[in-house]
Amino acid sequence: MIVNPYVFGGLGFTTLSPTAELNGTRYTLRDYQTEDVAYSGATMITPVGAGVRFEFTRRIGMSLEAGYRFTFSDYLDDVSARYINTTTVDPIRQP
């Protein structure tokens, strides 16, 4: 049996477009700035991880891997630090 440990890392790019549905209408939350913060619709990501590959024969192998993606935005779901009070905010105000 051959055991091959490895690590990996990289750079990536993703877009943010959180939405919500209210009374049958879908809203793009980034347009509403629900925390009174304008944020970009795109961000960089950094995947990192480690793993080990086991080769039992030339045709049979198995890998175990753990990874994590660091994002440079906290607005993937449109919420970062605080939730709005929905009892005092008009939920259908225009952006």
Secondary structure, DSSP 8 states (H G I E B T S, - for coil): -EEEEEEEE--EEEE---EEEETTEEEEGGGGTTTS----SEEEEEEEEEEEEEESSSS-EEEEEEEEEEES-S-TTS-SS----TTTS-TT---
